[in-house]
Amino acid sequence: MTSRRVRPALPRQRYALAVEAANDGLWDWNLHTNRMSFSGRWRRILGLEDDVFSGGPDDWFRRTLLDDAARVQVELERLLFGGVPFVQFECRMHHRDGTVRALLVRAIAARDSQGNVHRVAGSHTDLSAQKAVESRLLHGALHDSLTNLPNRALFHHRLRLAFERTDGASGCRFAVLFVDLDRFKSINDTLGHQAGDELLAAVAARLRGCVRGSDTLARLGGDEFAILAEGVEDLEDAILLAERAKEAFGEPFRLATVVVTATASIGIALCASSYETPGDVLRDADTAMYRAKALGRNRYEIFREARAALGAHDLHFHSLVGEARRLAASVVLFWERSVQGRTSVPAALQSSG
């Protein structure tokens, strides 16, 4: 019995096999005929296996997102007329199912003896999965995992941008509202942290209904929330927002196993030209919130009125208390009283919830 020798694949067959095995979508553009061919992988990336192509570059260009079309044109013109031998850039294209694919484009030019480009070949690499992972990681770094609201880092970033855009001459202003739940610690202590987390998530959902699309609602940590309201015309706009936020606590919160009634104290600070840093606005909103708690909770206070009511020592002390409460829930502050030789917690801390 004689064995049959397998004939080696022809160069064209080997090339076709390599193209099919490549993870990238390959394409070739003949500039003399203005015809463009695409590999099977290129078609599959965009769900176009069964589509009939015209054979021209429009098969690619008309599927590119409008926002990215100018970038594609600029990069290809660099390759065709700018003398560069190779370009690499990212663009987004429409998939047949209506979704969008993020793609890395690589292209190289072939030139004749006069240096004119007569052919361009390249590839499209699907970056969609990688971009989705990056987006989730970025979202997680800038958002609170419990409420999915912007976290302290993202709030401070947007606050800084708002502060930089503020122009006292044109009247462009913003307000910061500091929202702190009243007696939240007692809810955690009596009902457990699971119920506390459920309440925070429910509070976040209600506060979302109070803000505009241009506002930023964030959870700063613990039971502290903040609202950045841009484009406010005057203090009345900020007060109306504070009243809506206060009304959000009007109905009891139905948690998994219990119904809870909760209130909040709110501090308002309106940005003005006298502020030197964006953090100063948040600090003053925090101070006004403490004044609201001192006056009985379940209300809002405006910083300018809080400053008039509080002495310099109290302002400084309440600012320190606010900073201490945000360091960590496990931190305990003690005030040494030398007269009786024992340690007690300051009344301001005991009532600050």
C-alpha positions in Angstrom: 0.0 0.0 0.0 1.5 3.2 -1.1 1.1 6.4 1.0 -0.1 9.5 -0.7 2.1 12.6 -0.3 0.2 15.8 0.7 1.1 18.5 -1.8 2.2 21.8 -0.1 -0.3 24.6 -0.3 0.2 27.1 -3.1 1.3 30.7 -2.1 -2.2 32.1 -2.7 -3.8 29.4 -0.6 -1.3 29.9 2.2 -2.0 33.7 2.1 -5.7 33.1 2.2 -5.3 30.7 5.1 -3.2 33.2 7.1 -5.7 36.0 6.4 -8.6 33.8 7.6 -6.7 32.8 10.8 -5.8 36.4 11.7 -7.8 38.0 14.5 -7.7 41.3 12.7 -9.9 42.4 9.9 -7.8 43.0 6.8 -8.5 45.2 3.9 -6.8 46.4 0.7 -7.4 49.6 -1.3 -6.4 49.9 -4.9 -6.2 53.7 -5.6 -6.0 53.3 -9.4 -9.3 51.5 -9.5 -10.7 52.9 -6.2 -11.7 49.3 -5.3 -11.5 48.0 -1.8 -11.5 44.4 -0.7 -12.2 43.1 2.9 -11.4 39.8 4.6 -14.0 37.6 6.1 -12.8 38.6 9.6 -13.4 42.3 8.8 -16.9 41.5 7.8 -17.5 39.4 10.9 -16.3 42.1 13.2 -19.2 44.3 12.0 -21.7 41.5 11.4 -21.6 41.9 7.7 -21.0 38.3 6.5 -24.1 38.2 4.4 -24.1 41.8 3.1 -23.3 42.6 -0.5 -20.5 45.1 -0.8 -20.1 47.7 -3.5 -16.4 47.1 -3.5 -15.5 50.7 -2.9 -14.1 52.6 0.2 -17.7 53.7 1.0 -18.2 50.1 2.4 -16.0 51.3 5.3 -16.6 55.0 5.5 -20.4 55.1 5.5 -20.3 52.8 8.6 -18.0 55.1 10.6 -19.6 57.2 13.3 -20.1 60.7 12.2 -18.1 62.0 15.2 -15.1 60.0 14.0 -15.4 60.6 10.3 -13.2 63.7 10.4 -10.4 61.9 12.2 -10.5 59.0 9.7 -10.2 61.5 6.8 -7.3 63.4 8.4 -5.3 60.2 9.1 -5.8 58.8 5.6 -4.9 62.1 4.0 -1.7 62.1 6.1 -1.0 58.7 4.6 -1.9 59.6 1.0 -0.6 63.1 0.8 1.5 63.8 3.9 4.4 61.6 3.1 4.1 59.4 6.2 4.5 55.6 5.5 2.2 54.4 8.2 -0.7 55.6 10.4 -2.5 54.1 13.4 -5.6 55.5 15.0 -8.9 54.6 16.6 -12.4 55.0 15.3 -15.9 53.7 16.0 -18.1 51.9 13.5 -21.7 50.7 13.4 -22.3 47.0 13.8 -25.2 45.5 11.8 -27.1 44.8 15.1 -27.1 48.5 15.9 -24.3 48.6 18.5 -21.0 50.4 18.1 -17.6 48.8 17.8 -14.4 50.5 18.9 -11.7 49.7 16.4 -7.9 50.2 16.1 -7.0 51.0 12.5 -3.5 50.4 11.0 -2.7 51.3 7.5 0.5 51.3 5.3 1.0 52.9 1.9 2.7 51.4 -1.2 4.3 54.0 -3.4 5.5 54.0 -7.0 8.9 55.2 -8.2 7.7 58.8 -8.2 6.6 58.5 -4.6 2.9 58.5 -5.4 0.6 56.2 -3.3 -1.0 53.6 -5.5 -2.2 51.1 -2.9 -3.1 51.1 0.8 -3.4 48.0 2.9 -4.4 47.8 6.6 -6.3 46.2 9.4 -9.1 46.8 11.9 -8.7 45.3 15.4 -11.8 45.1 17.5 -11.2 46.9 20.8 -14.7 46.7 22.0 -14.2 44.2 24.8 -11.1 46.0 26.0 -12.9 49.4 26.0 -15.8 47.9 27.9 -13.4 46.7 30.6 -11.7 50.0 30.8 -15.0 51.8 31.0 -16.2 49.6 33.9 -12.9 50.1 35.8 -13.1 53.9 35.3 -16.7 53.9 36.4 -15.9 51.9 39.5 -13.0 54.3 40.4 -15.3 57.4 40.1 -18.6 56.1 41.5 -19.9 54.8 44.8 -20.5 51.0 44.6 -23.6 51.1 46.8 -25.6 53.9 45.2 -23.9 54.1 41.8 -23.6 57.9 42.4 -20.5 59.9 41.6 -18.1 59.5 44.6 -16.0 62.1 46.4 -13.2 62.1 43.8 -15.6 62.7 40.8 -17.6 65.4 42.8 -14.4 67.3 43.6 -13.3 67.1 39.9 -16.6 68.5 38.7 -16.6 71.1 41.5 -13.2 72.3 40.4 -14.4 72.5 36.8 -17.4 74.5 37.8 -15.2 76.8 39.9 -12.9 77.4 37.0 -15.9 78.3 34.7 -17.3 80.7 37.2 -17.0 84.3 36.1 -18.2 86.8 38.6 -18.5 89.5 35.9 -21.0 87.5 33.9 -22.9 86.3 36.8 -22.2 82.6 36.1 -22.6 80.9 39.5 -23.2 77.6 41.2 -24.3 76.3 44.5 -23.3 73.4 46.7 -25.7 71.6 48.9 -24.4 69.3 51.7 -27.0 66.7 52.7 -26.5 64.6 55.8 -29.0 62.1 57.2 -30.2 62.7 60.8 -29.4 60.1 63.4 -28.2 57.6 60.8 -25.9 55.9 63.3 -28.9 54.9 65.4 -30.4 53.2 62.4 -27.3 51.2 61.8 -27.0 50.3 65.5 -30.6 49.2 65.9 -31.5 47.7 62.5 -28.1 46.6 61.3 -25.8 47.7 58.5 -27.8 45.9 55.8 -30.8 48.1 56.6 -28.5 51.1 56.7 -27.2 50.3 53.2 -30.7 49.8 51.9 -31.7 53.2 53.3 -28.7 54.9 51.7 -29.6 53.4 48.4 -33.2 54.5 48.7 -32.2 58.0 49.7 -29.9 58.2 46.7 -32.8 57.1 44.4 -35.1 59.8 45.8 -32.5 62.5 45.6 -31.9 61.7 42.0 -35.5 62.8 41.4 -34.8 66.2 42.9 -31.8 67.3 40.7 -31.6 68.5 37.1 -29.7 66.7 34.4 -26.9 69.3 34.6 -26.5 68.8 38.4 -24.1 66.4 40.1 -25.5 64.3 43.0 -22.7 62.5 44.8 -22.3 60.3 47.8 -19.2 61.6 49.7 -19.1 58.7 52.1 -21.2 57.3 55.0 -24.5 59.2 55.2 -23.2 62.3 53.5 -24.4 63.4 50.1 -23.6 66.6 48.1 -25.3 68.3 45.2 -23.4 70.6 42.7 -26.0 72.8 41.0 -24.5 74.8 38.2 -26.1 77.8 36.4 -28.1 78.9 39.3 -29.4 82.5 38.9 -29.6 83.4 42.5 -30.0 82.0 46.0 -33.6 81.3 45.5 -32.7 78.6 42.9 -30.5 76.9 45.5 -33.3 77.2 48.1 -35.8 75.6 45.8 -33.5 72.7 45.2 -32.9 72.3 49.0 -36.7 72.3 49.5 -37.1 69.5 46.9 -34.4 67.5 48.6 -36.0 68.0 52.0 -39.4 66.9 50.6 -37.8 63.7 49.3 -37.7 62.5 52.9 -41.4 63.2 53.4 -42.6 59.6 52.9 -41.2 56.6 54.9 -38.7 54.4 53.3 -39.8 50.8 52.7 -36.8 48.6 53.1 -36.7 44.8 52.8 -37.9 44.0 56.3 -38.8 47.3 57.9 -40.3 50.7 57.2 -38.0 53.6 58.2 -38.7 57.3 58.7 -35.7 59.4 58.0 -34.9 63.1 57.7 -31.8 65.1 56.6 -30.1 68.4 57.4 -29.0 70.4 54.5 -26.4 73.2 54.2 -26.3 75.6 51.2 -23.3 77.6 50.0 -23.5 79.8 47.0 -20.3 80.3 45.0 -19.0 83.9 44.9 -16.0 85.8 43.8 -14.6 85.8 47.4 -13.9 82.1 47.3 -10.2 81.2 46.6 -10.6 77.4 46.2 -13.5 75.1 45.2 -13.0 73.2 48.5 -13.9 76.4 50.4 -17.4 76.2 48.9 -17.9 72.6 50.1 -16.5 73.5 53.5 -19.0 76.3 53.9 -21.9 74.1 52.8 -20.8 71.6 55.4 -20.7 74.3 58.1 -24.2 75.4 57.2 -25.4 71.8 57.5 -24.0 71.6 61.0 -25.9 74.7 61.8 -29.1 73.1 60.5 -28.5 70.2 62.9 -27.9 72.5 65.8 -31.2 74.2 65.2 -33.1 70.9 65.4 -32.4 68.9 62.2 -34.7 68.2 59.3 -34.1 71.6 57.8 -31.8 73.6 55.6 -29.5 76.5 56.4 -27.7 79.0 54.2 -24.0 79.5 54.9 -24.1 83.3 55.3 -26.8 83.0 57.9 -24.9 80.1 59.6 -21.8 82.3 59.8 -23.8 85.1 61.5 -25.2 82.7 64.0 -22.0 80.8 64.8 -18.9 82.4 66.5 -15.5 82.0 65.0 -14.6 79.2 67.6 -17.7 77.3 66.7 -17.1 77.6 63.0 -13.6 76.3 63.5 -14.7 73.5 65.7 -17.6 72.3 63.5 -15.2 72.3 60.5 -12.8 70.1 62.5 -15.7 67.8 63.4 -16.7 67.5 59.8 -13.2 66.5 58.8 -12.9 64.0 61.6 -16.2 62.3 60.7 -15.0 61.8 57.1 -11.7 60.2 58.1 -13.2 56.9 59.0 -16.2 55.5 60.8 -13.9 53.8 63.4 -12.2 57.0 64.5 -13.3 58.2 68.0 -12.6 61.6 69.2 -12.1 62.2 73.0 -12.2 65.4 74.9 -10.1 65.3 78.0 -11.7 67.0 81.0 -9.1 67.6 83.6 -11.6 68.9 86.3 -13.2 65.5 87.0 -10.4 63.4 85.6 -12.6 61.5 83.1 -13.0 61.4 79.4 -16.3 62.4 77.7 -17.4 62.8 74.1 -18.2 66.5 73.2 -21.9 67.3 72.9 -21.3 68.5 69.4 -20.2 65.0 68.3 -23.0 63.3 70.2 -25.6 65.4 68.4 -23.9 65.7 65.1 -25.8 62.8 63.6 
